[in-house]
């Protein structure tokens, strides 16, 4: 899993990545300064819990992929089966090619966690 995240972090615009369980526990993190792994984990956990809670209240299933835009940058949440791949991106990155790399990494993580 570490190697998959490290390779993903080499993609243009990727600032860091992590894998977290469906209930928000960080499994592995490849987040480096100036980002704080604890802060990114807290934001990611809260976001997943809030969005899935709202979807459940609306009678919908949990999300498969979610893109969170902020003034700081972007966060991508990608379902990997038993966990989520969370990727922090530069705010000005064009997502077209990066999403392909993220989806590929999510598939690899899914096979590792299955």
KAQUIUR-V596154 format. One record per run of one state. SS is the DSSP state (helix for helix, strand for strand, loop for the rest). FROM is the first residue (numbers start at 0). TO is the last residue. If there is no record, write none. Layout:
BEGIN
ss->(SS	SS)
from->(FROM	FROM)
to->(TO	TO)
END
This chain:
BEGIN
ss->(loop	helix	loop	strand	loop	strand	loop	helix	loop	strand	loop	strand	loop	strand	loop	helix	loop)
from->(0	1	9	13	21	25	31	36	57	64	69	72	79	82	90	94	113)
to->(0	8	12	20	24	30	35	56	63	68	71	78	81	89	93	112	113)
END
